[in-house]
């Protein structure tokens, strides 16, 4: 087996790793290996474009309907009647 040495780990990150190792009843090395394995082996879930775009919106702008406020009077829609014989 090969060894891996990781230097200059932030103390808060090391503390969290130690807490996770205790919670899972693993050594610090075993917990680190499990996290690395999970990060490499598990593919991130595929997300569709619409879901991804929806995730970019803050919660207050999310909803089922899409409403546009148009300031002022819109006026009458154009008449696309029969073409003239010119």
C-alpha positions in Angstrom: 0.0 0.0 0.0 1.1 3.5 -0.7 1.2 6.4 1.8 -0.1 9.9 1.4 1.0 12.9 3.4 -1.1 16.0 3.4 0.6 19.1 4.8 -0.7 22.4 6.2 -4.3 21.4 7.0 -6.4 24.1 8.5 -6.9 23.3 12.2 -10.7 23.7 11.9 -10.7 21.2 9.1 -8.6 18.7 11.1 -10.9 19.1 14.1 -14.0 18.4 11.9 -12.3 15.3 10.5 -11.5 14.1 14.0 -15.1 14.6 15.0 -16.3 12.6 12.0 -13.8 9.9 12.7 -15.1 9.6 16.3 -18.7 9.6 15.2 -18.0 6.8 12.8 -15.7 5.0 15.2 -12.8 5.1 12.8 -9.2 6.2 13.0 -8.3 9.6 11.5 -6.7 7.8 8.6 -9.6 5.5 7.9 -12.1 8.5 8.0 -9.9 10.4 5.6 -9.6 7.4 3.2 -13.4 6.9 3.4 -14.0 10.6 2.5 -11.5 10.5 -0.4 -13.0 7.3 -1.7 -16.5 8.7 -1.5 -15.4 11.8 -3.3 -13.8 9.9 -6.1 -16.1 7.0 -6.5 -19.5 8.6 -6.2 -20.4 10.6 -9.3 -22.2 13.8 -8.7 -25.9 13.6 -9.5 -26.8 14.7 -13.0 -28.9 17.8 -12.9 -30.9 19.2 -15.9 -30.4 22.7 -17.1 -33.8 23.9 -15.8 -33.1 22.5 -12.4 -29.7 24.0 -12.3 -31.0 27.4 -13.4 -33.8 27.2 -10.8 -31.2 26.4 -8.1 -29.4 29.7 -8.8 -32.5 31.7 -7.7 -32.9 32.8 -4.1 -35.9 31.2 -2.4 -38.0 34.4 -2.4 -37.9 34.4 -6.3 -38.9 30.7 -6.6 -42.5 29.7 -7.5 -44.8 27.9 -9.8 -45.8 31.0 -11.8 -43.9 33.5 -13.8 -45.3 37.0 -13.6 -44.0 40.1 -15.4 -45.0 43.5 -14.3 -45.2 45.9 -17.3 -45.3 49.6 -16.2 -48.0 51.7 -17.8 -50.6 51.0 -20.4 -49.8 48.1 -22.8 -52.2 49.2 -25.5 -54.1 47.1 -28.1 -52.4 44.1 -29.7 -51.6 44.4 -33.4 -54.1 43.3 -36.0 -52.8 40.5 -38.2 -55.9 40.4 -40.4 -56.2 39.3 -44.0 -53.4 40.7 -46.3 -54.4 43.3 -48.8 -54.4 42.7 -52.5 -52.0 45.5 -53.5 
